[in-house]
């Protein structure tokens, strides 16, 4: 295990001109580690996480830039136009918590233009697997099993709530017609504990699920219309994820496990849910939500045996930005 000072020293020995973009980004994030957690031991996992954040943001920027309508939005999606300070703070906090943006449904990174700073801010939107990760890691009384089901009109579902001094909640659920389940009518989650008296069943009607659809939900996910044309979306899957978020959100956080990084990630999460894209130009939001952003990050999960060799490969320069001269945005 290496300290933050050792890590940054190893990265800077090469000299500013020879540092790769990911190394410069790592230096930027390490500065925030000190502000967030003081002098900490930087593990190999955290170094890989920082690298994964860099690669993910780079990919998101390039994808967004390809979709940008230059007549409506004159600000290119490039690193020079990103608020690196806020991004570095978020990366430091989320990597300390352990959230990995290349893991499916852990974390979604969404760029939006902030009129005050004239920069793109990167919103960290947690996925349901990221919420599950935090609940299991920081939970006070974590269930031994969390069961999540979407209920259809042809299913048979019979809830049994706790009564008197008996055991906790329970239910009976049978999929009568597995290949013709009908329409979605609701769903439920079930927390199962070793102590069965704690078992908890939470039921959701279809209306209750729909109330949780985000204000800026894309029809490519929930279905609906785009430019007057019907979009089928993935309604069933989104219902499942909505119930899953509620299932893990309801697990109480252990006060003894709370740290500054967790507080900041929870604050950011609440902001993202209440006002997903603050101060956003509508055109930017429309462009980045045309379809789900697909990110292929196979190279991001390679093992890195040491900090000196962790970023040996030299990434391609980011479009529109020379990252290897004194005007590099990571030097700001």
N, C-alpha and C positions, 0 to 999 in steps of 0.2 A: 504494500500500500504506500502511496506517495502523497506527500503533503501538497497543498495548493502551490506553495512557494516553489517547491521542487519542480512541479509540473510546468509552471510558467517560466521558470528559469531554463528548463530544458527546451521549451519552445522558442525562447528568445535568443538562445545561443547561436542559432543559425543566422541571425541578423534579419532585420525587417524586410530587406529586399528579397530574401530567399524563402520567407514564410509563405506557405500556400494559403488560399482563402480560408479553408477550414481551420487552419492553425491560428490565423488572425481572429477568426470568429471565436475560437476557444479562449484566446487571451481576453477577449472582450467579456465573455461569460464569466471567466475566473475572477475578474474584478468584482462582479456582482456576488460571487460566492462569499467573498470577504464581508461584503455589506450585509448579506443575509444570514450567514452562519459563522462568521469569524474565520479563523484559521482552521480549515477542515482537511481531513484526509480524502484525497480524490481517488476513487477506486477506478479500476479498468472499466467497470460497467458505466460509471458516470461519464468517463471520457467518451465511451461509445455513444452514450445518449446525446451528449453535446454534438457529436458528429452527425448523428441521426437527425437532430433538429436542423442543423445547417443544410443537410442534403434535402430534407423535406421542404424547408422554406424555399430553397433554390428551385426545386421542382415546381412548387406552387406558383412562384413568381413567373417562371417560364411558361407554365400552362395558362396563367391569367393573361400574360402578355400576348399570347397567340390569339386570345379571344377579344382583346381590347379593341373597341371601336374608336379609332384615332380621331374621328370627327366629333365624337361626343366626349371623349376623355383624352386630354392631351398629356397626361402624366404616365410615362411608361412604368411598367411593373419591373423595376430593376433595383439592385441593392442600394444604389445611390439615393433612391427615393424612399427607403425604409427607415423608420425610426429605430435605429439600432440600440439605443439606450433602453427603451421599453421592452424591445425584443430580448435583449440580453438578460434583463431582470426576470422576465417571464421564463426564459429557458433555464436560468439558474434555479428558480423556485420549483418548476415542474420536474427538472431532472433530479433535484434533491428528494422530491416526493417519490420519484421512480417512474413517472409516466413516460412512455415511449411513443413518439408520433408515428413510427413505422409499423407498430402493432395495430392490427385491424380493430377499429372501434375504440381505440384508446383515446385519441386526441385528434381533432381536426383543426388545422391552421388556416385561417381565413383572412386575407388582406383586405383592408378597407382604408379609404382615403380620409384623413383627418384635416378638416379645413383650417384648424388653428395652427397646426405645425407644418402644414403643407407636405406631409409625409404619409406614407402608408403605414398604418399600425397593423400588427398581426394579432388577430383575435384567437385565443386558445379556447376552442369549444370542446368540452369533454364528451367523449362517446360513452355508451353504456358500459363498455368493458373497462374504461378508465375509472368510472364511478365505482364499479365492482372492485377494482384493484385497490382504490383508496379505502373502501369500506372494510375489506378484509384486512388490510395492513393496519388501519388506525381504529378499527371498530372496538367497542367496549364489550359487547356480548354478541359475537358473530355466530349466526346459525350454522349448524353442521351441514345443512343443505338449503338451497334457495331454489324453489320450483316455480317456473314461470310458464303460463299457458294462455294462449288465445282461444276463446270459446266460440264455436260456430253454431249455427241454428240447428244442425242435425246432431250435435253432441249432446250427451247427457251429463249434466253437472248438478250436483247436490251439495251445497255448503252445509257444514255443521259447526256452528259457533259454540264456543265454550259456555257452559252453563253450570251453575251451582259450584260444587267443590270437585267436579270431575277434571279430566285431562283437558288440554288446550283445544284450540280449533282443529278441525279436520274437514275432509271433503271426500266425495266420491265423484270420479270423473271418468267417463268412458267415451271413446271415439267410436261411434256406432257405424258410421259410413266413412272409412278413412279416405276414399277417393271421391267422395261427394259430401263434403262436410257442410255445404251451404254457405251462408253469408256470416261475416263476423258480427257477433252480438255483444261481445264484451271480452273479459279476461280476468285473470287473477294471479296473485303470487302467494306463495306459502313458505313461511320461515319454519324450518324444522329444527328443533333443539334436542339435545340429549335428555333434558328435562321436558317431557312432553307437555307439561302444564304451561310451558312458555310458547308452545306452537301458535303461530299467528297466521290467519288467512285474511287477505285483503282482496275485495271484489271490485271490479271496475265495469260499469256499463259502457256501452259504445259511446254515449254522450260524454261520459267522464273522460274517456280516452281522447275524444276529439277536442275537448277543452284544453288539452295539453299540447295540441299542435302548435309549434312556434309561430309567432306572428309573421315571420318572414320565411315560412316553410316553402321549399321548392316543390312544384308539381312533379318534378322528376322523381321525388321521393314519395310524397303523399298522394299523388294523382291530382287531377284537376285540368286546368287549361293553361296553355302557353301560346300567346299571340293568336288567340281565337281557335286553337286546335286542341283537341282532347289529348291529355297525356295520362297513360295508364298508371304509371308509378309503381310503388311497391308497398301498398297500403297495409297488407297483412304483416309484412316484416316490420314496418314502422310501428304498428300497434304493439308487436312483441317488444321492440326496443323501448317503447314508452313505458310499458309495464315494468320492464327490467330496470329502467332508471329509477322508477318509484320504489322498487323492491330494495335496491341497494342504498338509495338516498335515505330510506327510513331507518337504517342501522345507525344507532347512536355512536358518535365518535368518543373515544376514551380521552378525557381531559389530560391524563398523564402523558399521552402520546402526541398531543398537539404541539407543533413547532411553528416558527415564523413562516417557513416555506409552505406548510399546509394551509395556514391562515390566508396567505396571499393567493394560493390557487383556488381556495374556496370563495374568496372575495371576487376573483376574476370570473369564476364560474357563475356566480350569482349575477354579476353585471351582464355577462354574455346571454344569460337566459332572460333577464328582464328587458334588456335593450341590446339585442344581438350585435348590431352594428352601429354604435353611436357616431353621430356626425358623418354619416355615410352619404356619399353622392349616389342617388338612386341608380344612375347608369352603371356605376362600378359594381354595386350589389347585383344588378340584373345580369351583368356579364359573367360574374364568377359563379352564378347559380344556374347557368344554362343547363349544366349537366354535372353529375358528381365528378370531382377531380380524381383521376386515377393515378396513383403514384407507385412506380415500381422501384423498390429499394433493395434489391438483392445484395448489392455490394455493401450496403450500410451495416450489415450484420456480421461482417468478417471479424474474426478475432484480431485484436491488436495487442501483441505481446509486451510492448513497452511504449512509453510516450514518445520516444524518439522514432519508433517505427510505426506508430499508430496511424500517421497520415503521410506515409511515404509517397503514395501516388499523388500526382499533381492534377487536381480537377481542371476541367475545361474552364477557361475564363467565362464569367457570366456575361451574357449578351448585353452590350451597351456599357460595360464597366471594365476598366483595366484594374484588376485587383493586385497588380504587382508593381505599382509605382507609388510615389509618395502621396498621391491623391486618393489612394484606396479608402473607401468609406469605413473600413474597420479600424483605420488609424485615427478616426475622429474622436 
